[in-house]
């Protein structure tokens, strides 16, 4: 098993039709003890029960540094270690520039970019102490192709920031044995697109995607599994595209 005896933390993991949940489940299948973090307490409880022992879940609003610090302390108290962090929490708002208000901008930027920064800062001391670890950040094809998918300009900016954060942390933390990478999904069949994608837009998306279909959450999870595992022991600072060829560069 690729993650046997590893402790993996996944933020934004409470939705059973989401990428975070798919990552958590896939990591658990490969032997990891998984900790789900999410702001939605009710959904988190269901996800935790579905995953079962020895996995756990803690309510955490990643926008707040102290909440991240408390969650990490709880994880260390429960397991004694953290080996993998997946910064997956994010918010998408399909709005045009003049429709984006200050509250919407702050929400998207704070959950996605600030959240990844806060969680990384809380976890790194423990990874550094262990002399090893892997951090994954969830980017998006939207950041690479300049939007035009499901999120507004603020979403593209947040995801672009996350991908740049991953690269900067990869360079800074490599001497500590910590690898940092990002994954950039294309259009994935999750709750984020449920009810938002018209038949016409779906058809246009499929036409623009060489593989001719929308991706599944487990396909993003498999990419994350590779980057989190020792199979990628010499891989750091990359943004791995999982987009069916929608954006080839």
Kinemage of the C-alpha trace (Angstrom):
@kinemage 1
@onewidth
@group {chain A} dominant
@subgroup {mainchain}
@vectorlist {calphas} color= white
{ca unk a 1} P 0.000 0.000 0.000
{ca unk a 2} L 1.356 3.359 -1.056
{ca unk a 3} L 0.539 5.306 2.135
{ca unk a 4} L 0.796 2.600 4.785
{ca unk a 5} L 1.291 4.070 8.288
{ca unk a 6} L 1.052 7.641 6.957
{ca unk a 7} L -1.218 10.287 8.466
{ca unk a 8} L -2.869 12.426 5.799
{ca unk a 9} L -4.860 15.612 6.406
{ca unk a 10} L -7.376 16.714 3.766
{ca unk a 11} L -9.174 20.061 3.999
{ca unk a 12} L -12.586 20.625 2.437
{ca unk a 13} L -13.315 16.908 2.593
{ca unk a 14} L -16.907 16.646 3.870
{ca unk a 15} L -18.838 16.532 0.587
{ca unk a 16} L -19.338 12.914 -0.494
{ca unk a 17} L -19.392 14.022 -4.131
{ca unk a 18} L -16.338 16.241 -3.854
{ca unk a 19} L -12.670 16.024 -4.747
{ca unk a 20} L -11.589 16.244 -1.102
{ca unk a 21} L -13.682 13.227 -0.150
{ca unk a 22} L -12.388 11.261 -3.143
{ca unk a 23} L -8.832 12.013 -2.049
{ca unk a 24} L -9.558 10.989 1.536
{ca unk a 25} L -11.157 7.716 0.469
{ca unk a 26} L -8.371 6.896 -1.994
{ca unk a 27} L -5.679 7.615 0.602
{ca unk a 28} L -7.489 5.411 3.121
{ca unk a 29} L -7.587 2.586 0.572
{ca unk a 30} L -3.813 2.861 0.328
{ca unk a 31} L -3.269 2.503 4.073
{ca unk a 32} L -3.254 6.091 5.323
{ca unk a 33} L -4.915 7.260 8.496
{ca unk a 34} L -6.968 10.142 7.154
{ca unk a 35} L -8.112 13.270 8.965
{ca unk a 36} L -10.965 15.181 7.347
{ca unk a 37} L -11.162 18.926 7.985
{ca unk a 38} L -14.199 20.959 6.997
{ca unk a 39} L -16.333 23.856 8.184
{ca unk a 40} L -19.616 21.950 7.639
{ca unk a 41} L -20.053 20.003 10.882
{ca unk a 42} L -23.082 17.940 9.805
{ca unk a 43} L -21.555 16.823 6.522
{ca unk a 44} L -18.247 16.184 8.255
{ca unk a 45} L -19.863 13.808 10.734
{ca unk a 46} L -21.451 11.816 7.906
{ca unk a 47} L -18.174 11.680 5.990
{ca unk a 48} L -16.252 10.594 9.076
{ca unk a 49} L -18.747 7.821 9.838
{ca unk a 50} L -18.663 6.692 6.219
{ca unk a 51} L -14.873 6.456 6.240
{ca unk a 52} L -14.867 4.695 9.620
{ca unk a 53} L -12.027 3.930 12.017
{ca unk a 54} L -9.160 4.722 12.413
{ca unk a 55} L -9.935 7.909 10.521
{ca unk a 56} L -11.122 11.126 12.140
{ca unk a 57} L -12.650 14.477 11.294
{ca unk a 58} L -12.405 17.890 12.903
{ca unk a 59} L -14.337 21.073 12.250
{ca unk a 60} L -11.939 23.725 11.002
{ca unk a 61} L -12.407 27.077 9.280
{ca unk a 62} L -9.140 27.351 7.366
{ca unk a 63} L -9.573 31.107 6.983
{ca unk a 64} L -8.439 31.526 10.580
{ca unk a 65} L -4.849 30.727 11.647
{ca unk a 66} L -5.810 29.763 15.190
{ca unk a 67} L -8.429 27.306 13.937
{ca unk a 68} L -5.790 25.641 11.765
{ca unk a 69} L -3.335 25.529 14.640
{ca unk a 70} L -5.925 23.940 16.948
{ca unk a 71} L -6.843 21.331 14.353
{ca unk a 72} L -3.207 20.396 13.825
{ca unk a 73} L -2.668 20.111 17.579
{ca unk a 74} L -5.678 17.768 17.776
{ca unk a 75} L -4.251 15.633 14.994
{ca unk a 76} L -0.834 15.418 16.631
{ca unk a 77} L -2.480 14.491 19.935
{ca unk a 78} L -4.454 11.722 18.207
{ca unk a 79} L -1.791 10.280 15.905
{ca unk a 80} L 1.561 11.736 16.928
{ca unk a 81} L 2.489 12.701 13.382
{ca unk a 82} L 1.412 14.276 10.105
{ca unk a 83} L 2.909 13.068 6.842
{ca unk a 84} L 0.688 14.519 4.117
{ca unk a 85} L -1.348 17.734 3.872
{ca unk a 86} L -3.820 18.297 1.050
{ca unk a 87} L -4.960 21.922 0.798
{ca unk a 88} L -8.221 21.225 -0.993
{ca unk a 89} L -10.718 23.622 0.649
{ca unk a 90} L -12.069 26.151 -1.805
{ca unk a 91} L -15.082 28.174 -2.903
{ca unk a 92} L -16.198 28.817 -6.477
{ca unk a 93} L -18.406 31.703 -7.580
{ca unk a 94} L -19.355 31.884 -11.289
{ca unk a 95} L -19.580 35.673 -11.430
{ca unk a 96} L -18.362 38.254 -13.897
{ca unk a 97} L -16.049 41.025 -12.728
{ca unk a 98} L -18.709 43.666 -12.056
{ca unk a 99} L -20.866 41.116 -10.214
{ca unk a 100} L -18.126 40.301 -7.681
{ca unk a 101} L -18.627 42.199 -4.441
{ca unk a 102} L -16.043 42.641 -1.700
{ca unk a 103} L -17.546 39.892 0.441
{ca unk a 104} L -17.479 37.417 -2.422
{ca unk a 105} L -13.895 38.314 -3.272
{ca unk a 106} L -12.772 37.921 0.324
{ca unk a 107} L -14.570 34.596 0.719
{ca unk a 108} L -13.022 33.036 -2.380
{ca unk a 109} L -9.528 34.337 -1.665
{ca unk a 110} L -9.625 33.569 2.052
{ca unk a 111} L -10.873 29.986 1.832
{ca unk a 112} L -8.689 28.993 -1.111
{ca unk a 113} L -5.431 30.927 -0.865
{ca unk a 114} L -5.302 32.116 2.733
{ca unk a 115} L -6.573 28.706 3.860
{ca unk a 116} L -3.748 26.901 2.060
{ca unk a 117} L -1.240 29.327 3.563
{ca unk a 118} L -2.664 28.960 7.078
{ca unk a 119} L -2.736 25.161 6.996
{ca unk a 120} L 0.741 24.887 5.515
{ca unk a 121} L 2.133 27.208 8.155
{ca unk a 122} L 0.489 25.164 10.915
{ca unk a 123} L 1.694 21.787 9.605
{ca unk a 124} L 5.239 22.558 8.425
{ca unk a 125} L 6.883 22.633 11.892
{ca unk a 126} L 5.862 18.998 12.399
{ca unk a 127} L 6.976 17.955 8.912
{ca unk a 128} L 10.274 19.752 9.427
{ca unk a 129} L 10.784 18.014 12.748
{ca unk a 130} L 10.217 14.649 11.046
{ca unk a 131} L 12.534 15.573 8.183
{ca unk a 132} L 9.991 14.563 5.572
{ca unk a 133} L 6.486 15.229 4.287
{ca unk a 134} L 4.333 16.075 1.307
{ca unk a 135} L 2.042 19.063 0.793
{ca unk a 136} L -0.465 19.200 -2.058
{ca unk a 137} L -2.336 22.321 -3.135
{ca unk a 138} L -5.485 22.234 -5.242
{ca unk a 139} L -5.155 24.586 -8.190
{ca unk a 140} L -7.313 24.715 -11.306
{ca unk a 141} L -7.170 24.817 -15.077
{ca unk a 142} L -9.015 28.109 -14.607
{ca unk a 143} L -5.789 29.675 -13.336
{ca unk a 144} L -3.865 28.440 -16.365
{ca unk a 145} L -6.230 29.350 -19.179
{ca unk a 146} L -7.604 32.589 -17.713
{ca unk a 147} L -10.968 31.494 -16.355
{ca unk a 148} L -13.855 30.623 -18.610
{ca unk a 149} L -14.868 27.481 -16.725
{ca unk a 150} L -17.097 27.788 -13.639
{ca unk a 151} L -15.458 30.434 -11.439
{ca unk a 152} L -15.024 34.182 -11.771
{ca unk a 153} L -11.826 36.207 -12.042
{ca unk a 154} L -11.366 36.081 -8.266
{ca unk a 155} L -11.492 32.271 -8.389
{ca unk a 156} L -8.866 32.153 -11.141
{ca unk a 157} L -6.701 34.566 -9.163
{ca unk a 158} L -7.009 32.504 -5.988
{ca unk a 159} L -6.104 29.284 -7.790
{ca unk a 160} L -3.197 30.977 -9.536
{ca unk a 161} L -1.989 32.144 -6.145
{ca unk a 162} L -2.251 28.623 -4.761
{ca unk a 163} L -0.163 27.229 -7.607
{ca unk a 164} L 2.472 29.918 -7.064
{ca unk a 165} L 2.390 29.261 -3.318
{ca unk a 166} L 3.094 25.579 -3.966
{ca unk a 167} L 6.097 26.415 -6.127
{ca unk a 168} L 7.515 28.892 -3.613
{ca unk a 169} L 7.071 26.465 -0.725
{ca unk a 170} L 8.638 23.670 -2.786
{ca unk a 171} L 11.815 25.703 -3.179
{ca unk a 172} L 11.869 26.869 0.436
{ca unk a 173} L 11.077 23.556 2.112
{ca unk a 174} L 13.066 21.135 -0.053
{ca unk a 175} L 16.124 21.291 2.249
{ca unk a 176} L 13.847 20.047 5.050
{ca unk a 177} L 12.826 16.976 3.045
{ca unk a 178} L 9.356 18.392 2.383
{ca unk a 179} L 7.929 18.130 -1.121
{ca unk a 180} L 5.233 20.564 -2.273
{ca unk a 181} L 3.196 20.165 -5.443
{ca unk a 182} L -0.095 21.318 -6.928
{ca unk a 183} L -2.798 19.604 -8.953
{ca unk a 184} L -4.797 21.567 -11.525
{ca unk a 185} L -8.100 19.826 -12.326
{ca unk a 186} L -10.235 20.674 -15.313
{ca unk a 187} L -13.996 20.288 -15.184
{ca unk a 188} L -14.766 17.529 -12.675
{ca unk a 189} L -18.175 15.990 -11.926
{ca unk a 190} L -18.732 17.323 -8.389
{ca unk a 191} L -21.334 19.275 -6.437
{ca unk a 192} L -19.623 22.470 -7.605
{ca unk a 193} L -20.983 21.989 -11.130
{ca unk a 194} L -24.229 20.214 -10.255
{ca unk a 195} L -27.102 22.311 -11.588
{ca unk a 196} L -24.743 25.005 -12.887
{ca unk a 197} L -23.786 23.453 -16.197
{ca unk a 198} L -26.433 23.717 -18.900
{ca unk a 199} L -26.726 21.037 -21.565
{ca unk a 200} L -25.351 23.503 -24.096
{ca unk a 201} L -22.321 24.390 -21.966
{ca unk a 202} L -21.706 20.726 -21.206
{ca unk a 203} L -21.661 19.992 -24.930
{ca unk a 204} L -19.245 22.882 -25.551
{ca unk a 205} L -16.999 21.650 -22.749
{ca unk a 206} L -16.885 18.131 -24.145
{ca unk a 207} L -16.042 19.499 -27.582
{ca unk a 208} L -13.159 21.503 -26.093
{ca unk a 209} L -11.809 18.504 -24.170
{ca unk a 210} L -9.760 16.097 -26.324
{ca unk a 211} L -10.649 13.100 -24.138
{ca unk a 212} L -14.300 13.962 -24.759
{ca unk a 213} L -15.695 13.688 -21.250
{ca unk a 214} L -15.872 15.390 -17.859
{ca unk a 215} L -13.458 14.071 -15.245
{ca unk a 216} L -14.356 12.148 -12.107
{ca unk a 217} L -13.197 13.066 -8.578
{ca unk a 218} L -11.307 9.781 -8.207
{ca unk a 219} L -9.150 10.719 -11.199
{ca unk a 220} L -7.965 13.814 -9.355
{ca unk a 221} L -7.514 11.685 -6.233
{ca unk a 222} L -5.277 9.266 -8.125
{ca unk a 223} L -3.034 12.137 -9.212
{ca unk a 224} L -2.843 13.310 -5.606
{ca unk a 225} L -2.030 9.783 -4.460
{ca unk a 226} L 0.941 9.672 -6.809
{ca unk a 227} L 2.283 13.029 -5.612
{ca unk a 228} L 1.746 12.185 -1.940
{ca unk a 229} L 3.449 8.812 -2.157
{ca unk a 230} L 7.085 7.778 -2.432
{ca unk a 231} L 6.503 7.127 -6.136
{ca unk a 232} L 6.998 10.893 -6.488
{ca unk a 233} L 9.996 11.073 -4.134
{ca unk a 234} L 11.964 13.217 -6.622
{ca unk a 235} L 9.016 15.380 -7.661
{ca unk a 236} L 8.518 18.812 -6.131
{ca unk a 237} L 7.339 22.188 -7.390
{ca unk a 238} L 5.146 20.813 -10.178
{ca unk a 239} L 1.586 21.645 -11.189
{ca unk a 240} L 0.081 18.387 -12.436
{ca unk a 241} L -2.740 18.872 -14.942
{ca unk a 242} L -5.784 16.605 -14.673
{ca unk a 243} L -7.981 18.128 -17.349
{ca unk a 244} L -8.516 15.629 -20.152
{ca unk a 245} L -6.442 17.794 -22.482
{ca unk a 246} L -8.662 20.869 -22.094
{ca unk a 247} L -5.514 22.957 -21.647
{ca unk a 248} L -2.289 21.663 -23.164
{ca unk a 249} L 0.773 23.832 -22.674
